[in-house]
Amino acid sequence: FFCPDCLFDPPPWQEIHLFGAYKNLLRDLLIDFKFRGNPASGHLVGALLARSMPDSFHNAPHILVPMPLSRERLQERGFNQVLELARPVIRRFSFPLATDILTRVKNTAPQSSLKGGERRANITGAFSVAPDKVAGKHIILMDDVMTTGCTLREAAKVLLAAGAASICVLI
């Protein structure tokens, strides 16, 4: 399945694993976790995500990279929700966790507050990569939500430009 935008502008990743549509109960759980800080909601979503992933990931030589927050957003929220959602995935598949490969260097406006075209401009230049830690690596780039894909596209582009061998997106 490809969205119309992806047919005309293919994403930079080689594979994507989507847990579910951002609506109904999943949306409620993510909002409860991300904005109200309810760890039980986050643990449940992370556990369900890990269980939904194919067993073939057990043999994959990937490094899991959670989408980083800016320093300001991390202080405001008190935790990186993607890192917390990643913990059950790491436990199930024993992926190395790399929180020092991709860094948010620009404090951007929340993507949810912007329209499609504004999102790409907002996120451009927002990430920095440690090339010595990414060269030749197979990366699982994980985020909590994907709407237009602009944030994931930008992060994947800088990872690939720094020498990553492949990108698999996990949402």
C-alpha positions as CSV (number, residue, x, y, z in Angstrom):
1,F,0.0,0.0,0.0
2,F,1.3,3.4,-0.9
3,C,-0.3,6.8,-0.2
4,P,-0.6,9.1,-3.2
5,D,2.1,11.4,-2.0
6,C,4.5,8.4,-1.6
7,L,3.9,7.4,-5.2
8,F,5.0,10.8,-6.5
9,D,7.8,11.4,-3.9
10,P,9.0,8.0,-2.6
11,P,10.1,8.0,1.0
12,P,13.8,7.5,1.8
13,W,13.3,4.4,3.9
14,Q,13.4,0.9,2.6
15,E,10.7,-0.6,4.9
16,I,8.0,0.6,7.2
17,H,6.1,-1.1,9.9
18,L,2.9,0.6,11.1
19,F,1.2,-0.6,14.3
20,G,-2.1,1.1,13.6
21,A,-4.1,4.1,12.5
22,Y,-3.9,7.1,14.8
23,K,-7.6,7.1,15.8
24,N,-10.0,5.8,18.4
25,L,-8.4,3.9,21.3
26,L,-4.8,4.0,19.9
27,R,-5.1,7.8,19.6
28,D,-6.6,8.1,23.1
29,L,-3.8,6.0,24.6
30,L,-1.0,7.9,22.8
31,I,-2.5,11.3,23.9
32,D,-2.9,10.0,27.4
33,F,0.7,8.9,27.5
34,K,2.4,11.7,25.5
35,F,0.5,14.8,26.9
36,R,-0.8,13.6,30.3
37,G,2.3,11.5,31.2
38,N,0.4,8.3,32.0
39,P,3.0,5.5,31.9
40,A,0.4,2.7,31.8
41,S,-0.9,3.9,28.5
42,G,2.6,4.1,27.0
43,H,3.5,0.7,28.3
44,L,0.4,-0.9,26.8
45,V,1.0,0.8,23.3
46,G,4.7,-0.2,23.4
47,A,3.9,-3.8,24.4
48,L,1.3,-4.1,21.6
49,L,3.6,-2.6,19.1
50,A,6.4,-5.1,20.0
51,R,4.0,-8.0,19.7
52,S,2.7,-6.8,16.3
53,M,6.2,-6.9,14.8
54,P,7.0,-9.9,12.6
55,D,9.3,-12.6,14.0
56,S,11.7,-11.9,11.1
57,F,13.0,-8.9,13.1
58,H,14.7,-11.4,15.5
59,N,17.4,-12.0,12.8
60,A,17.7,-8.4,11.6
61,P,21.0,-6.6,12.4
62,H,19.3,-3.4,13.2
63,I,20.0,-0.6,15.7
64,L,16.9,1.1,17.1
65,V,17.0,4.9,17.0
66,P,14.1,6.6,18.7
67,M,13.1,10.0,17.3
68,P,14.8,12.6,19.5
69,L,13.1,15.6,21.1
70,S,14.6,19.0,21.3
71,R,16.2,19.9,24.7
72,E,13.3,22.3,25.3
73,R,10.6,19.8,24.5
74,L,12.3,17.1,26.7
75,Q,12.4,19.5,29.6
76,E,8.7,20.5,29.1
77,R,7.5,16.9,28.8
78,G,9.9,15.3,31.2
79,F,10.5,12.2,29.1
80,N,10.9,11.1,25.4
81,Q,7.7,9.2,24.7
82,V,9.3,7.4,21.7
83,L,12.1,6.1,23.9
84,E,9.6,4.8,26.4
85,L,7.5,3.1,23.6
86,A,10.7,1.5,22.3
87,R,11.6,-0.3,25.5
88,P,9.2,-3.3,24.9
89,V,10.5,-3.6,21.3
90,I,14.1,-3.6,22.6
91,R,13.2,-6.3,25.1
92,R,11.5,-8.5,22.6
93,F,14.1,-8.3,19.8
94,S,17.3,-7.3,21.7
95,F,18.1,-4.5,19.4
96,P,20.9,-2.2,20.5
97,L,19.4,1.2,21.5
98,A,21.1,4.2,20.1
99,T,20.1,7.5,21.5
100,D,23.3,9.3,20.5
101,I,23.2,8.8,16.7
102,L,20.4,11.3,15.9
103,T,20.1,14.6,17.7
104,R,17.5,17.3,17.5
105,V,19.4,20.5,17.0
106,K,16.5,22.8,16.3
107,N,13.6,23.4,18.5
108,T,10.7,23.4,16.0
109,A,7.1,24.3,16.4
110,P,5.0,21.2,17.1
111,Q,4.2,19.6,13.7
112,S,0.6,19.0,14.8
113,S,0.1,22.8,14.8
114,L,1.1,23.2,11.2
115,K,-0.4,22.4,7.7
116,G,1.3,20.1,5.2
117,G,3.6,22.5,3.4
118,E,4.6,24.3,6.6
119,R,5.7,21.0,8.2
120,R,8.5,20.3,5.7
121,A,9.9,23.8,6.2
122,N,9.6,23.6,9.9
123,I,11.6,20.3,10.2
124,T,14.3,21.0,7.6
125,G,17.7,21.2,9.3
126,A,16.3,20.0,12.7
127,F,18.6,16.9,13.0
128,S,22.2,16.2,13.3
129,V,23.8,12.8,13.0
130,A,27.0,11.3,14.4
131,P,28.5,9.8,11.1
132,D,31.0,7.6,12.9
133,K,28.2,5.8,14.7
134,V,25.8,5.4,11.7
135,A,28.1,4.5,8.8
136,G,27.1,1.1,7.4
137,K,24.4,0.5,10.0
138,H,20.9,-0.8,9.5
139,I,18.7,1.6,11.4
140,I,15.2,1.2,12.7
141,L,13.9,4.8,13.0
142,M,11.1,4.8,15.5
143,D,8.4,7.5,16.1
144,D,5.1,7.6,17.9
145,V,2.9,9.1,15.2
146,M,3.2,9.8,11.5
147,T,0.9,12.2,9.8
148,T,2.5,13.7,6.7
149,G,5.8,11.8,7.2
150,C,7.9,15.1,7.0
151,T,9.7,14.5,10.3
152,L,10.5,10.8,9.5
153,R,11.6,11.8,6.0
154,E,14.0,14.5,7.2
155,A,15.5,12.2,9.9
156,A,15.9,9.3,7.4
157,K,17.5,11.6,4.8
158,V,20.2,12.8,7.3
159,L,20.8,9.3,8.5
160,L,21.3,8.0,4.9
161,A,23.4,11.0,4.0
162,A,25.7,10.2,7.0
163,G,26.2,6.7,5.6
164,A,23.4,4.5,7.1
165,A,23.1,1.3,5.1
166,S,19.3,1.2,5.3
167,I,16.3,2.7,7.2
168,C,13.3,0.8,8.5
169,V,10.6,3.1,10.0
170,L,8.7,1.8,13.0
171,I,5.5,3.6,14.1
